Amino acid sequence: MSESSRPRLRRGSRVAVLSPASAAKAELVAAGVERLRAFGYEPVVMSHALSRGPLYFAGTAEERVADLHAAFRDESIEGVICTRGGWGSAELLPLLDRELIRANPKVFVGYSDHTSLHAWMWNECKMPTVHGPMVAADWSCVDGVDERTWRAAVEGDGIWSVGKADGLRVLREGSAEGRLLGGCLAILEAGLGTPWSLKIDEPCVLFLEDIGVKPYQWDRMLQHLRFTGMMEQVRGVVLGDMSARVEADEMELFEAACLHALRAFNGPVAMGLRSGHVTGGNRSLPLGSWVKMSGAELKQ
């Protein structure tokens, strides 16, 4: 799919609000829905978006995938925005209707556990998606969404770019270009060896982020990606802002662990992009877009 045919939202677009993974708090969903309206959209809360259970899920796998399929089947809906992550999206992968989703491309927004859905949509449909703010986790907060990157990535309003003002700093100098892919490191690693592992078959700028992960765990997971061959087409690496649960005195070790794991990787490495598990100003990333990376700058 070319960039010109990438699914977009516009003012007045109907957007489905759904929960492919864990249960969301109703009051946070309500607050997020109101903020989406303030941004000019018409939110449609799907049937099981507020379900609670079994366990920690927002309904059974069958109920959650039914909401997703219903959103893609509805021609009046132009986008799908997840309420929150948690755990559960991977349960949907064997149940997804490839032909339905491929025939009805829409804006799909989420992060964290929904990395498995981003990977599936790219692998199976070559459908661009958005690593960006979720309804209960981010839209519910007054400052939860970075409007500039949202408008650029989701509506095509302006040239999408991120840089130092978005938290990026250089760990290894250099330039690269390729398809922007990635998401939550733990979810990407968990998919290795399964039929749904992210397939990188062209030059790629790989974005990776997570939360609550120790330096040695980042080292281990990055090396696991390399050992499986996932890094062979990667030309540049962009790491997220992990400061939410990393002590200030641990950040130097954190950076050193990532560079240790990437010591055989010759491309540029940057860190600190405030997208995903961040507090406030969540940046939206147009996964599937061709991007250029130069030091701490990344743009379409």
RODO-520169 format. One record per residue: x, y, z of N, C-alpha, C, CB in turn. Coordinates in steps of 0.02 Angstrom, whole numbers, padded with zeros to 5 digits, always signed. Glycine has a CB too. Layout:
% RODO-520169
XYZXYZXYZXYZ...
//
This chain:
% RODO-520169
+00042-00059+00000+00000+00000+00000+00044+00062+00000-00048+00000+00061+00033+00107-00047+00073+00167-00052+00053+00217+00002+00066+00199-00122+00098+00266+00015+00083+00316+00066+00021+00357+00049+00143+00362+00076+00011+00368-00017-00047+00407-00038-00113+00371-00025-00041+00424-00111-00110+00305-00021-00172+00266-00009-00178+00244+00064-00174+00206-00054-00132+00267+00106-00135+00250+00177-00202+00274+00206-00075+00283+00215-00237+00231+00246-00299+00253+00277-00289+00315+00320-00329+00196+00320-00336+00362+00317-00332+00424+00355-00398+00438+00390-00313+00483+00308-00394+00475+00445-00454+00503+00476-00460+00575+00453-00451+00497+00554-00520+00602+00461-00534+00672+00445-00581+00697+00499-00565+00681+00373-00590+00761+00502-00638+00789+00550-00707+00761+00533-00638+00867+00549-00740+00733+00582-00805+00703+00571-00803+00627+00562-00838+00733+00512-00744+00598+00557-00738+00525+00548-00769+00487+00607-00665+00505+00540-00803+00432+00591-00828+00387+00643-00770+00339+00660-00892+00347+00619-00755+00333+00724-00701+00290+00746-00727+00239+00797-00644+00331+00776-00711+00176+00787-00731+00123+00833-00685+00123+00893-00731+00055+00798-00715+00118+00952-00678+00112+01015-00688+00041+01040-00701+00164+01068-00633+00003+01046-00640-00067+01066-00582-00090+01109-00645-00112+01005-00590-00148+01140-00541-00175+01189-00520-00245+01168-00571-00176+01261-00467-00251+01127-00445-00317+01105-00408-00357+01158-00401-00310+01045-00393-00325+01215-00352-00358+01266-00385-00355+01334-00282-00327+01269-00355-00317+01380-00380-00315+01449-00438-00266+01457-00324-00295+01496-00475-00276+01512-00533-00235+01527-00511-00164+01544-00574-00265+01585-00549-00115+01520-00535-00045+01533-00585-00017+01583-00537-00003+01468-00567+00035+01620-00612+00067+01666-00661+00110+01628-00573+00110+01718-00726+00102+01642-00778+00136+01605-00770+00212+01608-00846+00117+01631-00750+00238+01666-00745+00310+01673-00688+00339+01631-00734+00329+01746-00634+00300+01622-00579+00323+01580-00598+00320+01507-00516+00281+01593-00634+00268+01487-00658+00264+01418-00704+00323+01403-00695+00197+01406-00749+00338+01450-00795+00394+01440-00757+00460+01431-00844+00399+01499-00706+00470+01472-00666+00531+01467-00629+00534+01400-00616+00536+01525-00603+00477+01379-00567+00474+01315-00613+00486+01256-00534+00407+01307-00674+00459+01260-00723+00469+01207-00740+00544+01200-00787+00428+01222-00747+00578+01256-00763+00649+01254-00706+00689+01222-00777+00676+01324-00644+00669+01236-00587+00705+01207-00582+00690+01132-00522+00685+01242-00598+00630+01111-00600+00615+01039-00651+00658+01004-00616+00540+01028-00709+00668+01037-00759+00713+01008-00732+00784+01002-00824+00712+01051-00695+00805+01052-00666+00873+01051-00616+00880+00994-00633+00889+01118-00585+00824+00974-00537+00825+00918-00574+00824+00851-00489+00766+00923-00639+00815+00852-00678+00818+00790-00702+00752+00764-00639+00850+00739-00696+00698+00803-00717+00632+00780-00784+00612+00811-00664+00579+00796-00813+00559+00783-00875+00531+00809-00861+00460+00835-00931+00529+00754-00846+00453+00899-00829+00387+00926-00890+00340+00929-00800+00394+00996-00877+00276+00914-00928+00224+00918-00902+00171+00966-00945+00194+00847-00929+00166+01026-00907+00117+01075-00936+00049+01057-00927+00138+01147-00893+00001+01042-00915-00064+01019-00945-00105+01077-00857-00103+00987-00981-00158+01059-01023-00196+01106-00987-00220+01168-01053-00253+01071-00924-00244+01160-00888-00274+01216-00831-00230+01241-00861-00341+01196-00830-00167+01220-00774-00123+01238-00768-00113+01313-00781-00056+01205-00825-00118+01349-00825-00108+01421-00835-00173+01460-00879-00058+01440-00831-00229+01426-00840-00294+01460-00784-00305+01510-00841-00351+01408-00800-00342+01563-00751-00359+01615-00754-00434+01627-00764-00319+01680-00699-00468+01614-00696-00540+01622-00713-00575+01557-00741-00562+01678-00696-00640+01554-00666-00681+01607-00595-00658+01623-00666-00754+01587-00574-00676+01683-00508-00657+01708-00499-00581+01702-00453-00694+01671-00445-00560+01669-00429-00489+01661-00447-00464+01592-00355-00478+01674-00481-00505+01552-00497-00487+01483-00561-00446+01477-00503-00549+01441-00567-00411+01420-00628-00374+01404-00673-00419+01363-00611-00307+01366-00697-00473+01393-00737-00522+01358-00695-00580+01335-00772-00490+01299-00728-00630+01307-00693-00688+01280-00656-00669+01217-00742-00747+01266-00611-00712+01194-00576-00698+01132-00625-00691+01074-00524-00754+01116-00677-00732+01074-00727-00730+01021-00765-00663+01022-00777-00788+01028-00781-00638+01081-00816-00574+01087-00771-00516+01065-00840-00563+01158-00709-00519+01084-00663-00465+01067-00649-00463+00992-00598-00472+01105-00641-00522+00961-00629-00523+00889-00692-00504+00851-00603-00592+00866-00750-00519+00879-00813-00499+00847-00818-00423+00842-00874-00527+00886-00797-00388+00895-00797-00315+00894-00749-00289+00839-00777-00286+00962-00690-00320+00835-00641-00298+00786-00667-00309+00715-00574-00335+00796-00695-00368+00703-00722-00383+00637-00781-00337+00620-00745-00456+00634-00824-00324+00669-00881-00280+00657-00857-00210+00637-00926-00276+00719-00805-00186+00669-00779-00120+00653-00751-00118+00582-00724-00100+00703-00715-00170+00562-00687-00171+00495-00741-00183+00442-00633-00225+00490-00794-00217+00461-00848-00231+00413-00891-00169+00401-00891-00288+00439-00896-00125+00449-00939-00067+00445-00908-00013+00401-00953-00038+00516-00937-00001+00343-00908+00046+00295-00909+00118+00319-00945+00041+00229-00952+00132+00369-00956+00201+00393-00901+00217+00444-01024+00213+00425-00866+00166+00467-00812+00176+00516-00745+00180+00480-00811+00117+00568-00708+00233+00495-00645+00246+00460-00583+00230+00503-00642+00317+00438-00593+00221+00568-00536+00207+00611-00555+00164+00670-00506+00270+00635-00505+00132+00699-00513+00088+00757-00461+00109+00808-00505+00011+00737-00484+00128+00868-00438+00149+00921-00450+00105+00982-00449+00224+00938-00397+00074+01006-00401+00029+01064-00407+00069+01129-00340-00018+01067-00439+00040+01179-00448+00074+01243-00385+00071+01285-00506+00045+01281-00354+00012+01289-00294+00001+01330-00261-00064+01308-00311+00000+01406-00201-00076+01334-00165-00137+01318-00178-00191+01370-00091-00124+01312-00125-00210+01406-00131-00265+01454-00108-00329+01423-00203-00271+01479-00154-00376+01417-00138-00440+01386-00201-00469+01353-00109-00491+01438-00194-00498+01294-00250-00531+01263-00253-00527+01188-00311-00505+01290-00219-00479+01157-00223-00471+01084-00198-00533+01047-00184-00410+01062-00147-00565+01073-00119-00624+01039-00170-00680+01033-00056-00649+01076-00217-00683+01080-00269-00735+01076-00313-00726+01014-00313-00733+01139-00315-00666+00987-00358-00653+00930-00327-00674+00864-00376-00579+00927-00261-00680+00862-00226-00690+00799-00252-00750+00759-00153-00699+00812-00263-00809+00790-00288-00866+00750-00360-00857+00726-00283-00929+00790-00396-00807+00755-00466-00798+00739-00479-00742+00689-00504-00783+00803-00427-00704+00671-00437-00646+00628-00453-00666+00556-00374-00603+00629-00499-00628+00526-00521-00639+00458-00477-00597+00411-00597-00621+00449-00428-00629+00381-00379-00594+00340-00412-00559+00281-00326-00642+00315-00457-00593+00247-00488-00564+00187-00531-00503+00205-00529-00616+00151-00567-00507+00261-00609-00452+00282-00567-00390+00296-00649-00471+00345-00514-00399+00335-00473-00342+00354-00434-00314+00295-00424-00362+00410-00409-00358+00253-00371-00336+00194-00416-00296+00147-00340-00396+00157-00479-00315+00141-00525-00282+00095-00552-00216+00122-00583-00328+00079-00542-00204+00187-00570-00144+00218-00518-00108+00261-00631-00162+00262-00464-00084+00231-00411-00052+00270-00437+00010+00307-00352-00033+00225-00418+00016+00369-00438+00073+00411-00379+00095+00453-00499+00055+00456-00384+00154+00481-00335+00176+00531-00343+00131+00592-00345+00252+00550-00288+00101+00615-00289+00060+00675-00237+00088+00723-00274-00016+00659-00259+00104+00784-00216+00138+00833-00213+00099+00899-00240+00210+00846-00152+00090+00923-00141+00058+00988-00067+00050+01000-00177-00010+00993-00049+00024+01057+00021+00008+01071+00023-00046+01124+00061+00072+01093+00081-00059+01153+00089-00108+01205+00069-00178+01179+00047-00089+01267+00020-00210+01211-00001-00277+01191-00025-00280+01119-00056-00301+01238-00048-00223+01092-00075-00223+01024-00020-00225+00971-00117-00162+01013+00043-00228+00993+00098-00239+00947+00087-00303+00907+00165-00242+00984+00057-00354+00937+00043-00416+00900-00006-00404+00843+00016-00469+00948-00054-00358+00853-00101-00342+00799-00068-00299+00745-00163-00305+00828-00025-00252+00766+00013-00214+00716+00053-00261+00671+00060-00162+00751+00087-00309+00702+00128-00356+00664+00086-00398+00618+00168-00401+00712+00028-00423+00642-00016-00464+00601-00041-00425+00541-00075-00491+00643-00063-00363+00553-00091-00323+00498-00038-00307+00446-00121-00258+00525+00025-00299+00467+00078-00287+00419+00096-00352+00383+00140-00259+00454+00104-00406+00420+00122-00470+00389+00070-00493+00339+00131-00523+00442+00007-00492+00359-00047-00523+00320-00078-00476+00268-00100-00547+00366-00078-00411+00282-00114-00364+00238-00071-00308+00212-00172-00336+00276-00009-00303+00236+00033-00244+00221-00005-00180+00235+00057-00246+00147-00044-00181+00289-00085-00124+00307-00048-00079+00357-00152-00147+00337-00035-00016+00340-00004+00030+00387-00048+00039+00448+00011+00098+00354-00018+00048+00506-00055+00059+00568-00021+00116+00606-00057-00006+00612-00048+00133+00664-00021+00189+00703-00005+00166+00773-00071+00248+00704+00058+00172+00792+00079+00161+00861+00066+00226+00897+00156+00139+00867+00008+00229+00932-00012+00293+00959-00060+00288+01017-00041+00335+00906-00084+00345+01040-00123+00349+01103-00189+00311+01102-00138+00421+01118-00203+00279+01159-00264+00239+01167-00316+00276+01209-00247+00171+01200-00378+00255+01203-00434+00293+01230-00431+00301+01305-00499+00260+01211-00426+00246+01342-00425+00250+01415-00357+00269+01442-00446+00184+01445-00304+00247+01409-00237+00259+01434-00212+00329+01422-00189+00210+01403-00232+00361+01366-00203+00425+01346-00255+00479+01331-00159+00415+01287-00305+00462+01290-00356+00511+01272-00394+00535+01333-00403+00483+01220-00397+00495+01385-00433+00514+01446-00398+00569+01485-00443+00453+01490-00333+00582+01469-00294+00633+01504-00293+00696+01462-00222+00608+01518-00297+00753+01495-00297+00817+01459-00235+00825+01416-00302+00875+01508-00176+00802+01440-00114+00810+01404-00088+00743+01378-00062+00843+01448-00132+00695+01369-00109+00627+01351-00088+00619+01279-00162+00580+01365-00111+00663+01234-00099+00654+01162-00058+00712+01134-00166+00648+01125-00006+00696+01097+00031+00747+01062-00006+00762+00996+00105+00725+01048-00035+00821+00992-00079+00836+00935-00041+00840+00869-00116+00901+00947+00019+00868+00870+00055+00877+00807+00068+00810+00772+00121+00912+00820+00096+00762+00809+00111+00698+00777+00048+00658+00762+00158+00656+00821-00005+00667+00803-00068+00633+00789-00097+00658+00723-00119+00645+00846-00102+00724+00715-00131+00752+00654-00091+00731+00592-00135+00828+00659-00024+00730+00599+00018+00712+00542+00013+00638+00525+00091+00730+00556+00016+00594+00576+00016+00522+00564-00053+00495+00545+00041+00486+00624-00105+00524+00576-00173+00495+00569-00214+00531+00516-00209+00498+00636-00205+00597+00510-00244+00635+00462-00204+00657+00401-00273+00696+00496-00138+00649+00403-00097+00672+00348-00091+00747+00347-00124+00648+00283-00100+00779+00405-00097+00852+00411-00025+00872+00426-00145+00877+00466+00013+00890+00375+00082+00908+00384+00129+00849+00374+00093+00939+00452+00193+00863+00371+00244+00811+00364+00259+00781+00432+00309+00838+00331+00253+00716+00439+00267+00684+00503+00342+00683+00517+00237+00613+00505+00361+00703+00577+00432+00700+00597+00436+00701+00672+00472+00758+00566+00490+00673+00699+00505+00678+00770+00579+00690+00778+00483+00613+00808+00598+00721+00835+00668+00736+00847+00682+00750+00919+00689+00794+00804+00729+00794+00931+00751+00808+00999+00694+00834+01043+00807+00859+00999+00649+00874+01014+00593+00900+01053+00544+00845+01074+00555+00953+01013+00550+00786+01043+00508+00729+01059+00545+00678+01102+00483+00696+00996+00602+00700+01129+00640+00658+01175+00700+00622+01146+00596+00609+01205+00707+00621+01080+00760+00581+01049+00829+00610+01063+00748+00577+00974+00876+00565+01076+00946+00583+01083+00987+00527+01050+00966+00593+01158+01046+00545+01027+01088+00498+00989+01127+00453+01036+01135+00536+00943+01124+00387+01023+01170+00340+01057+01226+00319+01009+01131+00278+01082+01210+00318+00944+01261+00303+00894+01244+00343+00832+01266+00226+00878+01290+00384+00809+01278+00427+00751+01268+00387+00687+01335+00477+00743+01236+00418+00639+01229+00387+00574+01163+00405+00542+01235+00313+00579+01154+00383+00480+01093+00394+00442+01068+00329+00414+01104+00446+00385+01002+00325+00405+00972+00264+00378+00903+00281+00351+00968+00208+00431+00876+00237+00311+00806+00243+00292+00776+00174+00282+00799+00285+00227+00711+00171+00288+00677+00107+00281+00606+00111+00306+00715+00052+00319+00573+00055+00307+00503+00050+00329+00501+00054+00405+00471-00017+00304+00461+00099+00432+00454+00106+00505+00409+00050+00532+00426+00176+00524+00439+00006+00571+00403-00050+00600+00423-00058+00673+00416-00116+00560+00386-00099+00711+00405-00113+00780+00349-00104+00829+00461-00069+00799+00367-00086+00891+00318-00080+00944+00349-00101+01010+00256-00122+00929+00310-00136+01050+00331-00158+01117+00380-00216+01111+00270-00177+01160+00440-00208+01138+00492-00259+01130+00471-00326+01158+00555-00236+01165+00440-00328+01217+00421-00392+01248+00372-00430+01204+00391-00381+01317+00325-00395+01172+00276-00428+01129+00309-00453+01065+00218-00380+01113+00354-00413+01036+00389-00436+00976+00430-00498+00992+00434-00380+00949+00464-00497+01049+00504-00556+01067+00461-00617+01080+00547-00541+01128+00403-00606+01112+00359-00663+01126+00332-00694+01062+00300-00640+01169+00329-00656+01008+00304-00683+00945+00355-00723+00906+00280-00627+00902+00419-00719+00924+00470-00756+00889+00456-00831+00891+00539-00741+00918+00462-00864+00834+00451-00935+00830+00379-00955+00819+00475-00967+00893+00334-00905+00817+00264-00918+00802+00248-00897+00730+00218-00879+00852+00191-00918+00703+00173-00896+00635+00161-00821+00630+00111-00933+00611+00156-00787+00687+00138-00716+00687+00196-00670+00704+00081-00704+00735+00256-00696+00703+00315-00655+00715+00320-00601+00661+00380-00698+00716+00338-00539+00681+00344-00485+00633+00394-00503+00579+00366-00420+00669+00373-00497+00516+00416-00512+00459+00445-00447+00431+00376-00551+00404+00511-00443+00432+00545-00384+00406+00583-00407+00344+00594-00352+00459+00556-00393+00285+00585-00418+00223+00609-00362+00176+00535-00460+00187+00619-00302+00203+00646-00246+00166+00681-00200+00215+00590-00208+00126+00721-00152+00191+00755-00107+00238+00706-00076+00287+00791-00052+00200+00726-00073+00351+00680-00055+00405+00715-00009+00455+00654-00117+00439+00676+00039+00481+00696+00075+00541+00652+00046+00596+00687+00154+00534+00683+00014+00645+00647-00024+00695+00638+00017+00759+00684-00090+00711+00575+00027+00778+00559+00062+00840+00543+00011+00894+00500+00111+00830+00573+00019+00953+00562-00027+01009+00553+00012+01073+00622-00076+01015+00502-00006+01112+00491+00025+01177+00460-00026+01224+00445+00089+01171+00459-00009+01288+00430-00054+01338+00427-00016+01404+00471-00121+01345+00403-00050+01456+00400-00019+01521+00414-00071+01575+00332+00014+01533+00448-00050+01628+00462-00095+01683+00511-00151+01666+00399-00126+01707+00555-00138+01617+00603-00189+01595+00673-00168+01616+00600-00199+01518+00709-00212+01649+00776-00198+01674+00827-00198+01617+00795-00250+01728+00884-00165+01628+00935-00162+01575+00955-00231+01549+00996-00127+01600+00965-00280+01594+00986-00346+01570+00932-00380+01529+01005-00391+01629+00868-00364+01544+00814-00392+01505+00811-00363+01434+00747-00381+01540+00824-00297+01429+00829-00266+01363+00886-00298+01324+00840-00190+01369+00943-00307+01357+01001-00339+01326+00981-00408+01299+01060-00345+01376+00949-00448+01341+00930-00516+01322+00881-00516+01263+00898-00552+01382+00830-00474+01266+00778-00475+01213+00805-00448+01147+00718-00434+01235+00847-00395+01150+00877-00370+01089+00922-00422+01056+00916-00306+01103+00960-00458+01098+01003-00510+01070+00961-00567+01041+01051-00536+01123+00905-00581+01072+00860-00634+01046+00835-00615+00976+00801-00645+01093+00816-00551+00967+00795-00529+00900+00852-00540+00850+00775-00454+00901+00912-00523+00870+00970-00530+00825+00983-00603+00809+01032-00499+00855+00980-00647+00860+00995-00718+00850+00946-00751+00802+00994-00754+00916+00884-00727+00800+00834-00757+00756+00836-00730+00685+00765-00746+00785+00877-00679+00673+00883-00650+00607+00836-00592+00594+00870-00702+00556+00797-00572+00644+00750-00517+00634+00785-00451+00618+00706-00508+00695+00848-00443+00638+00883-00380+00630+00918-00374+00562+00933-00371+00685+00915-00425+00520+00956-00426+00459+00940-00369+00412+00946-00491+00423+00876-00349+00408+00857-00294+00363+00851-00227+00399+00791-00311+00330+00866-00226+00464+00860-00164+00502+00919-00119+00487+00856-00179+00578+00904-00055+00470+00955-00007+00453+00966+00046+00507+00937+00027+00387+00914+00056+00549+00919+00103+00604+00875+00081+00660+00900+00174+00582+00894+00096+00722+00855+00076+00781+00837+00138+00821+00895+00026+00825+00772+00144+00837+00747+00199+00878+00716+00168+00941+00694+00243+00840+00742+00186+00999+00717+00159+01062+00673+00212+01095+00776+00139+01108+00623+00188+01131+00576+00233+01163+00603+00264+01227+00513+00196+01179+00559+00302+01259+00574+00335+01323+00555+00287+01378+00537+00404+01330+00604+00257+01410+00591+00208+01462+00598+00236+01532+00637+00149+01454+00598+00302+01539+00612+00333+01603+00556+00324+01654+00624+00406+01593+00496+00301+01632+00440+00295+01678+00455+00250+01737+00379+00269+01640+00492+00197+01727+00508+00151+01781+00582+00134+01784+00467+00087+01774+00623+00179+01761+00696+00170+01765+00723+00226+01809+00730+00171+01694+00758+00208+01862+00787+00257+01906+00840+00299+01869+00818+00223+01968+00846+00362+01887+00892+00407+01853+00963+00379+01853+00891+00475+01885+00984+00349+01909+01053+00324+01913+01062+00258+01876+01072+00315+01985+01007+00231+01848+01010+00168+01811+01011+00180+01736+00950+00124+01829+00997+00242+01714+00991+00256+01643+01057+00245+01605+00968+00327+01632+01114+00261+01636+01178+00250+01603+01189+00176+01590+01236+00278+01646+01172+00133+01639+01177+00061+01629+01128+00038+01576+01164+00024+01696+01069+00068+01575+01018+00050+01527+01044+00062+01456+00953+00091+01540+01071+00122+01444+01097+00139+01378+01155+00092+01359+01120+00212+01376+01199+00078+01407+01257+00035+01393+01234-00036+01376+01304+00034+01454+01181-00060+01410+01156-00128+01396+01128-00133+01326+01102-00147+01448+01091-00080+01304+01063-00080+01237+01118-00079+01184+01016-00020+01227+01169-00037+01195+01224-00033+01148+01265-00098+01147+01270+00025+01165+01269-00131+01206+01303-00196+01208+01266-00246+01165+01308-00222+01281+01200-00249+01171+01160-00296+01132+01164-00281+01058+01088-00295+01155+01174-00216+01041+01176-00195+00971+01247-00184+00945+01135-00130+00962+01297-00214+00979+01366-00202+00961+01383-00227+00891+01412-00235+01012+01348-00278+00867+01361-00304+00799+01318-00269+00747+01348-00379+00797+01276-00222+00769+01233-00184+00724+01269-00120+00705+01163-00169+00756+01275-00106+00641+01316-00050+00619+01278+00015+00606+01352-00069+00557+01213+00014+00611+01174+00073+00595+01167+00121+00653+01107+00053+00571+01132+00177+00641+01121+00227+00694+01073+00202+00747+01095+00291+00664+01084+00226+00808+01040+00208+00864+01022+00273+00901+01075+00157+00913+00957+00283+00912+00934+00340+00951+00887+00314+01005+00898+00392+00906+00879+00353+01058+00838+00332+01115+00798+00391+01142+00883+00301+01172+00741+00375+01173+00704+00426+01210+00640+00450+01178+00747+00483+01221+00620+00420+01122+00559+00443+01088+00498+00431+01132+00551+00407+01020+00461+00483+01146+00404+00480+01191+00342+00454+01155+00390+00548+01222+00343+00389+01143+00286+00356+01111+00274+00289+01146+00298+00345+01035+00212+00275+01163+00195+00213+01196+00186+00222+01270+00249+00162+01184+00225+00187+01310+00218+00189+01383+00251+00251+01411+00250+00126+01415+00220+00308+01401+00246+00372+01425+00192+00408+01464+00272+00416+01367+00212+00458+01501+00165+00499+01539+00156+00566+01503+00189+00510+01612+00100+00575+01470+00084+00637+01437+00117+00644+01369+00105+00694+01479+00082+00678+01324+00111+00694+01258+00131+00634+01217+00169+00737+01266+00090+00582+01216+00106+00520+01179+00111+00535+01104+00054+00465+01193+00170+00522+01076+00181+00534+01004+00153+00477+00963+00256+00544+00989+00124+00495+00906+00096+00445+00860+00147+00430+00805+00029+00471+00829+00157+00365+00791+00205+00343+00741+00169+00308+00684+00258+00297+00773+00182+00328+00622+00148+00296+00564+00184+00232+00543+00146+00345+00505+00170+00177+00578+00202+00114+00561+00184+00095+00489+00180+00058+00610+00234+00068+00454+00225+00050+00384+00246+00104+00336+00153+00034+00372+00259+00165+00360+00282+00219+00317+00357+00213+00305+00265+00288+00348+00379+00238+00247+00451+00241+00233+00478+00304+00265+00465+00241+00155+00529+00297+00307+00556+00354+00344+00631+00359+00335+00538+00348+00419+00656+00419+00350+00728+00432+00348+00751+00451+00419+00746+00488+00297+00806+00422+00439+00834+00434+00506+00903+00465+00499+00838+00368+00547+00912+00520+00534+00977+00553+00535+00991+00574+00606+00980+00613+00486+01035+00538+00640+01049+00552+00710+00987+00548+00752+01081+00621+00717+00967+00604+00782+00909+00605+00825+00847+00632+00789+00923+00646+00887+00847+00629+00723+00790+00653+00684+00762+00595+00643+00811+00712+00638+00696+00592+00641+00661+00539+00604+00603+00572+00569+00637+00480+00651+00597+00562+00502+00542+00595+00467+00523+00555+00404+00560+00666+00447+00462+00567+00380+00440+00536+00319+00475+00567+00260+00364+00542+00310
//
